[in-house]
């Protein structure tokens, strides 16, 4: 302040970028279930553009689910992997930036995994043994020392909002679930959004749908600035991830219901939870079937950007513009409410397993194998929870600032709580806001109500917080606010959203085709994807690597692939994959259902209609992938790339820097931690894991040594069996194709488990047709468990398998010709001179589809043998790959009428000629010229044109 005569001039401070916290809805909106817990729940959440200009802070509204509903006595050991917390730096280290290494005593940065010396001794004793659970059992630190053992850990979260570590966009996105265990991990994308990650941490987002592309950067919507509608979300146990008929593990599945897509999207593999929890044979993670959902909640929290300046002893604020949508109907004739959540249902039974198993197994009555049955059973099983009543006077929307000595709160926006017990009950527990269009701080049109953006107060008791109109802001402050613009945080340029980093390549190496498809989303991001066989997708890499390669792994792959193919076929037959709908009915929703971004809705290409899923391998804002072969759903003008230097500039045109604008270093999380003084050596986290076993008894869990990052820099090894090393320990051998470099020799394995009776073995050649006599047709489920699955299994002409008695699968095979009666014995004919032997059939070389991938050796093969087909061309063929200058163009599917397996040499040669190509040479196959061209043939022997 300057006083000149009788004129007082109040000087204005510079305009600065700040933030204000925001909350909406009402509490309590949470439910706890101590006895039994839930098997699932669903609700409808509003997708709308809360922010009306560039977001610069993180805010969201959605749900939380935590495990529970189990008896405490199931926890016999620490509920959290000891390495998970031993790795964490402590507060003492964080305050100084460095601390002493607990082993060497040398100064070490926090990123080295150092520990607070005060906590090293004695509480960390015996906590650093990643492969010796008997030693770790005496760890006294944190949960391991509590009577409750820390409980079952983990939560599944997600919802609508704006997240600054994702690709920038002015519009709302849906976050597929985020998981919190010992740390926070987003697993809604195969890649972590802002850093690379090793294959060993995947498993949290197993893609299920062949009609929806799940981006690595969350899901966008149609509508642009006018996006508004309800989005159905379900979290439920389901049998989609079962690895065998006896697998009882939990597979928590995300199912959605939107205007243009409905059905399951992804599930969390048991491996995801086990690898973070199961350090002991008796560990209990969220994959254990005794664990259900014990707690759910919904909420609205986060921050919005703001500019602030001081003048005349008061503080002024200009927030990011924000608004809430109006319902299409309300308690009166005008829509003066805004509903955020509605349509809750809770599920107390394993309804999904009962409803889906007929579809997945192909067994039972045909009338039970439809999504109409799934929807009917979810509607019957769903129950309305107890609707919570908020405290009187609470609710509405508010913002606050927590700087200084006390919290400063602003309400007064004309937005309050619209809670009405009867209406909430009728809508299955709705959370709604009341809107007062006549309030001076609220400006409404037919679609939405926008709140005032200017606030005053917060410096002192004499400067109370109030919402003010624009004209009440001092002119100099208003001029400064008008010149300021909110800038994106620029934290994510897509560098870690593909192509896969070195430690990710091993689990991305088996696409069904090298063709990259691409599209551009409503948020101007380009996405590139390839089609993968369901069991070859990256999220299932560790699921299979952690199973013994003694037949168990292959049986699981076959079992899972067959089930997902049946699911896709039934979805096509039913023209829907929907599992649930609003319990109050679609017409009673306060707005229409929202539409997902059309760029993400796919039709599988020919040959990939059943059992294949799209996996994003590239995503960047405004930059089309150079490898894109086919554009899909890309309409309108293509976005213009950002100018050079865009990502390095955090300052707005007005010169105000966004403090939230910074790029992460993209480094890996700490994987190798310094051990405590007791174990005297570094150890690898997570070390040895005892995953939930797909067999019947959990007493026979087979441990697995999780490979360290340096072991993942090469593609996955071929499936080969090797004899176990000797050991005096009675505990079972971990299947260890990539053993930890610090692990001691593992003990011996248990006997190989038998494949499930419903798991089909590899296809044998079918026998020749029988001579005609009478007809046989007898569907006999007692001898053939594969009736009516669209696959002929009785070994006769046209059959795929020979696993059922001849004539016992006539629904799939048709009526069979019975064999003639045996002939009476007759004397053998007199010997005659032997004719000259015909010339031996010309053999041809068969070579592995990718070097070192096959369990069989390359060799000369008789032309009547059956092997897989890949073709080569010396001239370019559209969508074929040329891996190097010395390689021809090659492919396994495009232009060949789909994938080809189990073909004789003559058949293989004819297929390539029909495609305008030829069989590849031995040298070309050995040089991996056809590797990665699809159909899963990298692990198969391929016909070549070479002769001896």
Helices and strands as residue ranges (DSSP letters): E 2-4, E 7-9, E 16-23, E 30-32, E 40-48, E 59-68, G 72-74, H 82-86, H 91-96, E 98-100, E 107-109, G 110-112, H 117-120, H 133-136, G 142-145, E 155-162, E 173-180, E 184-186, G 199-201, E 206-207, G 224-226, E 228-237, E 252-257, E 262-267, H 270-277, E 292-311, E 314-319, E 323-325, E 337-347, H 351-361, G 366-368, H 371-381, E 382-383, E 398-401, E 408-410, E 415-417, H 421-426, E 431-435, E 442-444, E 448-451, E 454-456, E 466-468, G 470-472, H 475-483, G 505-508, E 517-520, E 525-533, G 534-536, G 538-540, H 541-545, H 552-574, G 586-588, G 598-600, E 612-621, E 630-631, G 646-648, E 672-673, E 683-684, E 688-689, G 698-700, E 704-705, G 709-712, E 775-776, H 810-813, E 816-817, E 844-848, E 859-861, E 871-873, E 889-891, H 905-914, E 918-919, H 922-926, G 937-939, E 941-943
